[in-house]
Amino acid sequence: MQYFTLKVIDIIKDTSDVITIRFKQPGLKKIKYKAGQYLTLIIRINGRKYLRPYSFSSAPDIDLYLEITIKRIQGGVVSNYLYDHIKVDDIIEVMEPMGDFIYDPSSIPNNQHIMLWGAGSGITPLMSILKTTLNHSPDTKVSLFYCNRNPEHTIFQQEINALKEKFNKSLVVWNFYTGIPEDIYLNYQISGRIDESKIMSVVSNKEELFGSVHYICGPTGLKNTIKAILSKLEVPATNIFTEEFEVLIDSQQLDDIQTRMVTIIEGGKKSVIEIVKGKSILDSGLDQDMDLSYSCQTGTCTLCKAKLLSGKVKVIGVDKMPDDVAEDECLLCCSYPYTDDIIIQI
């Protein structure tokens, strides 16, 4: 894993609760990334280290600077701290770019239809993909379906409008607004959330969907709705990509989990920590000031992979483990103690 230190050179207020942080590229070793990937920031708040992934809103080989976009959310320790305290000339430590929600122009033919689906701050990686597609594959048709409360809360509204004007033959943008009256319908503006009836009204043309590739970023409910409708429309699952920054846990999955003591061995040092019912091994370790590696916390980046020497853990919140996790390994972010004899080596 590579680490970099980046200097903040600008802070752009996109909406009343969203900022874009612009970093200067390192002078000697440039950070290389792909459209759709994220950057993990290492932030220290009140003596505790936090690692948080934020998607690039800048596009590689197009934008001169590195940009991430952050939304203030209720209870968001790091997002609120950054929104309130970060300033120009601050130096931030970051991990190398990661993530598999990637658009690669070389792997998709120019004549395919790229469809981007997002809500709120889910536009962030889609913006990187949008700029990359339009600039590298100008003959590719691109449709953006974007849901917000109203125009005033639409992130990147000016930048999207500029792209529409510049790439008017390639780009179509459908705006869905939940905060405007139902009786208002303007050209390419729809009142209400992205739901089945509205999707079918704008995307049911089989010719439009043939060979289409879809990128979805937003709340779990939105992603599930769109995937289900695309399946009905016979879009192959291999042509649908989703970004996973949210894990929803059914409380019933925790019914057979108890508070237990777990032994963690790191660099020859043995620690015994209490894993409270309802918390993953990773979260409990971080709460007890252990310096554990992690980033996404959704079971995809595998930075929190560890060797399970004894005992059993229950995997919660992840449907499929990554291929590079062996049978005697576990991901601490989605592992919950199932027996009393757990020993983990990291």
C-alpha positions as a printed Julia matrix, in Angstrom:
346×3 Matrix{Float64}:
   0.0     0.0     0.0
   1.35    3.41   -1.0
   0.74    6.57    1.0
   0.89   10.19   -0.17
   0.66   13.62    1.41
  -1.5    16.1    -0.46
  -1.84   19.86   -0.11
  -5.28   21.46   -0.19
  -5.25   24.28   -2.74
  -8.96   25.13   -2.9
 -12.28   24.37   -1.23
 -15.38   24.78   -3.39
 -18.83   25.03   -1.82
 -21.12   23.13   -4.17
 -24.36   23.38   -2.16
 -25.29   24.35    1.4
 -24.04   20.99    2.73
 -21.48   19.85    0.14
 -17.88   20.86   -0.52
 -15.33   19.78   -3.09
 -11.74   19.61   -1.84
  -9.11   20.27   -4.49
  -5.62   18.82   -3.95
  -2.4    19.59   -5.75
  -0.81   16.56   -7.39
   2.46   15.51   -5.71
   5.45   17.07   -7.44
   7.57   13.94   -7.93
   5.24   10.95   -7.96
   1.84   11.68   -9.49
  -1.2     9.83   -8.18
  -2.67    7.66  -10.9
  -6.33    6.68  -10.69
  -9.25    5.52  -12.81
 -12.63    7.15  -13.26
 -14.94    5.91  -10.49
 -12.24    5.12   -7.92
 -11.94    6.64   -4.45
  -9.24    8.2    -2.27
  -8.92    7.21    1.4
  -8.13   10.12    3.7
  -6.33    9.59    7.01
  -7.69   12.11    9.5
  -6.86   12.53   13.18
  -9.64   13.96   15.36
  -9.18   14.35   19.11
  -6.27   11.93   19.12
  -8.03    9.17   17.19
  -7.16    8.16   13.65
  -9.99    7.8    11.14
  -9.78    6.42    7.61
 -12.52    7.46    5.22
 -12.9     6.78    1.48
 -14.22    9.57   -0.74
 -14.81    9.18   -4.47
 -12.91   11.27   -6.98
 -15.11   13.85   -8.68
 -12.17   14.84  -10.89
 -11.38   12.85  -14.02
  -7.95   11.33  -14.73
  -5.97   12.91  -17.58
  -8.63   15.61  -17.89
  -8.59   17.59  -14.66
  -5.29   19.12  -13.58
  -5.99   18.65   -9.88
  -7.3    15.84   -7.69
 -10.79   16.51   -6.37
 -13.05   14.7    -3.9
 -16.54   15.79   -2.92
 -17.87   15.51    0.62
 -21.39   15.89    1.97
 -22.13   16.81    5.58
 -24.25   14.03    7.08
 -25.87   13.65   10.48
 -23.5    11.77   12.77
 -20.7    11.79   10.21
 -17.63   12.34   12.37
 -15.14   12.81    9.54
 -17.39   14.43    6.93
 -18.59   17.06    9.41
 -15.06   17.66   10.67
 -13.76   18.21    7.14
 -16.69   20.43    6.21
 -16.18   22.61    9.3
 -12.4    22.67    9.67
 -10.45   21.9     6.51
  -8.76   24.91    4.92
  -6.46   25.85    2.08
  -2.79   24.83    2.63
  -3.74   21.94    4.95
  -1.67   18.79    4.38
  -3.65   15.53    4.29
  -2.26   11.99    4.3
  -4.0     9.62    1.88
  -3.79    6.03    0.69
  -3.36    5.1    -2.95
  -6.6     5.12   -5.03
  -8.77    2.03   -4.75
 -12.14    0.71   -5.86
 -13.56   -1.47   -8.63
 -16.44    0.82   -9.66
 -14.41    1.75  -12.71
 -15.02    3.09  -16.18
 -12.22    2.25  -18.59
 -12.69    3.84  -22.05
 -10.46    1.24  -23.68
 -12.72   -1.64  -22.6
 -16.03   -0.24  -23.87
 -16.74    0.28  -27.6
 -17.56    3.81  -28.72
 -21.05    2.87  -29.92
 -22.32    1.63  -26.56
 -24.8     3.66  -24.55
 -23.46    4.62  -21.09
 -26.23    5.19  -18.53
 -25.38    6.79  -15.19
 -27.81    6.59  -12.26
 -27.37    8.59   -9.06
 -28.97   10.46   -6.2
 -27.51   13.26   -4.07
 -23.81   12.81   -3.37
 -23.89    9.56   -5.39
 -23.11   11.82   -8.35
 -19.47   12.08   -7.2
 -17.92    9.02   -8.92
 -20.45    9.36  -11.75
 -19.09   12.83  -12.44
 -15.62   11.4   -12.92
 -17.02    8.72  -15.23
 -19.16   11.27  -17.1
 -16.24   13.59  -17.88
 -14.02   10.68  -18.86
 -16.6     9.19  -21.22
 -17.42   12.46  -22.96
 -13.79   13.48  -23.43
 -12.31   10.11  -24.4
 -15.26    8.6   -26.29
 -17.07   11.54  -27.94
 -19.15    9.25  -30.18
 -20.61    7.38  -27.2
 -24.12    8.35  -26.12
 -24.35    9.14  -22.4
 -27.52    9.47  -20.31
 -27.44   10.79  -16.74
 -30.41   10.12  -14.44
 -29.94   12.23  -11.32
 -32.27   12.64   -8.33
 -32.18   15.56   -5.87
 -34.5    17.56   -3.62
 -34.54   20.58   -5.92
 -32.18   22.46   -8.27
 -30.61   24.35   -5.35
 -29.46   21.06   -3.78
 -28.12   19.61   -7.04
 -24.38   19.0    -6.76
 -22.34   19.99   -9.85
 -25.38   21.61  -11.46
 -23.33   24.29  -13.24
 -20.69   21.81  -14.36
 -23.32   19.39  -15.68
 -25.03   22.22  -17.58
 -21.68   23.19  -19.1
 -21.12   19.6   -20.22
 -24.62   19.47  -21.73
 -23.84   22.58  -23.76
 -20.42   21.35  -24.88
 -21.47   17.77  -25.66
 -25.07   18.44  -26.72
 -25.05   15.63  -29.31
 -23.83   12.98  -26.87
 -25.2    13.84  -23.42
 -28.8    13.73  -22.17
 -29.56   14.58  -18.53
 -32.78   13.64  -16.75
 -33.26   15.48  -13.44
 -35.6    13.98  -10.85
 -36.67   16.4    -8.09
 -38.43   15.23   -4.94
 -39.11   18.76   -3.7
 -41.06   20.25   -6.59
 -44.85   19.9    -7.07
 -46.18   16.82   -8.84
 -47.98   18.91  -11.47
 -44.74   20.46  -12.71
 -43.07   18.71  -15.64
 -40.38   20.47  -17.59
 -38.23   19.19  -20.43
 -36.0    16.42  -19.0
 -37.17   17.28  -15.46
 -39.43   14.89  -13.54
 -41.13   15.36  -10.19
 -40.48   12.58   -7.65
 -37.95    9.87   -6.98
 -36.46    7.5    -9.52
 -38.99    4.65   -9.43
 -40.24    1.94  -11.76
 -42.92    3.96  -13.56
 -40.61    6.9   -14.17
 -37.76    4.69  -15.34
 -40.05    2.85  -17.74
 -41.28    6.17  -19.13
 -37.78    7.27  -20.16
 -35.8     4.06  -20.72
 -38.1     1.42  -22.18
 -36.82    1.74  -25.76
 -35.17   -1.58  -26.58
 -32.88    0.02  -29.15
 -31.67    2.48  -26.52
 -30.96   -0.34  -24.09
 -29.26   -2.72  -26.51
 -25.64   -3.01  -25.43
 -26.12   -0.34  -22.76
 -23.75   -0.21  -19.76
 -25.05    1.08  -16.43
 -23.27    2.67  -13.45
 -25.34    3.17  -10.28
 -24.32    5.08   -7.15
 -26.74    6.04   -4.4
 -28.74    4.62   -1.48
 -29.27    0.87   -1.34
 -32.98    1.2    -2.1
 -32.26    3.15   -5.27
 -29.65    0.65   -6.44
 -31.95   -2.32   -5.83
 -34.85   -0.62   -7.63
 -32.8     0.23  -10.69
 -31.16   -3.21  -10.89
 -34.56   -4.93  -10.64
 -36.05   -2.81  -13.42
 -33.02   -3.23  -15.67
 -33.32   -6.97  -15.16
 -36.97   -6.79  -16.28
 -35.79   -4.91  -19.35
 -33.35   -7.76  -20.05
 -30.17   -5.8   -19.46
 -27.44   -8.38  -18.66
 -26.18   -8.28  -15.06
 -22.63   -8.12  -16.45
 -23.47   -4.66  -17.86
 -24.59   -3.24  -14.49
 -22.07   -1.83  -12.0
 -22.84   -0.47   -8.53
 -20.73    1.41   -6.0
 -20.93   -0.01   -2.47
 -20.36    2.53    0.3
 -23.27    1.45    2.46
 -23.91   -1.75    4.4
 -27.39   -2.46    5.71
 -27.58   -5.08    8.43
 -30.78   -6.89    9.34
 -30.96   -6.96   13.15
 -32.13  -10.57   12.98
 -28.71  -11.52   11.65
 -27.31  -10.56   15.06
 -29.7   -12.75   17.06
 -27.14  -15.54   17.5
 -24.23  -13.16   18.15
 -23.03  -12.5    21.7
 -20.52  -10.17   23.3
 -17.26  -12.13   23.29
 -13.54  -11.73   23.92
 -11.32  -12.06   20.84
  -7.54  -12.47   20.7
  -5.72  -10.45   18.02
  -2.04  -11.04   17.26
  -0.15   -8.28   15.48
   3.61   -8.32   14.97
   4.04  -10.85   17.78
   2.0    -8.73   20.19
  -1.15  -10.35   21.57
  -4.2    -8.28   22.53
  -7.49   -9.52   23.96
 -10.39   -7.2    23.23
 -14.11   -7.25   23.91
 -16.36   -7.37   20.87
 -19.71   -5.97   21.94
 -22.79   -7.54   20.33
 -23.76   -5.55   17.25
 -20.23   -4.38   16.45
 -17.84   -5.93   13.98
 -14.37   -6.99   15.07
 -12.94   -4.03   13.12
 -15.22   -1.45   14.75
 -14.56   -2.82   18.22
 -10.81   -2.82   17.64
 -10.88    0.78   16.43
 -12.98    1.79   19.43
 -10.22    0.38   21.62
  -7.51    2.37   19.81
  -6.05   -0.52   17.81
  -4.21    0.63   14.68
  -5.99   -1.63   12.17
  -5.81   -1.36    8.39
  -9.1    -0.64    6.61
 -10.78    1.64    4.12
 -14.14    0.81    2.49
 -15.74   -1.13    5.41
 -18.02   -2.86    2.9
 -15.96   -6.0     2.26
 -14.51   -4.95   -1.09
 -11.08   -3.36   -0.57
  -9.79   -6.3     1.59
  -7.39   -4.05    3.54
  -8.77   -5.45    6.8
  -8.07   -9.07    5.76
  -6.71  -11.23    8.6
  -5.86  -14.88    9.24
  -8.33  -16.79   11.41
  -6.13  -19.1    13.51
  -8.97  -20.58   15.55
 -12.67  -20.15   16.24
 -15.5   -19.14   13.95
 -16.8   -15.78   12.8
 -20.11  -14.92   11.18
 -20.02  -12.78    8.04
 -22.76  -10.13    8.07
 -23.5    -7.45    5.49
 -21.53   -8.96    2.61
 -23.19  -11.32    0.14
 -20.03  -12.59   -1.54
 -16.48  -12.56   -0.25
 -13.78  -11.31   -2.64
 -11.91  -14.03   -4.51
  -8.6   -13.26   -2.79
  -9.94  -14.09    0.7
  -8.92  -17.68    1.53
 -10.96  -20.13    3.63
  -8.77  -19.53    6.69
  -9.01  -15.73    6.34
 -11.64  -13.18    7.24
 -12.44   -9.52    6.69
 -12.65   -7.77   10.04
 -15.15   -5.17    8.79
 -17.88   -7.78    8.26
 -16.81  -10.44   10.81
 -18.69  -10.97   14.07
 -17.53  -13.45   16.76
 -19.45  -16.72   16.68
 -17.42  -18.74   19.2
 -15.35  -18.03   22.31
 -12.03  -19.35   20.99
 -11.32  -16.81   18.25
  -7.68  -15.98   17.56
  -6.88  -13.67   14.67
  -3.51  -12.77   13.19
  -3.12   -9.54   11.24
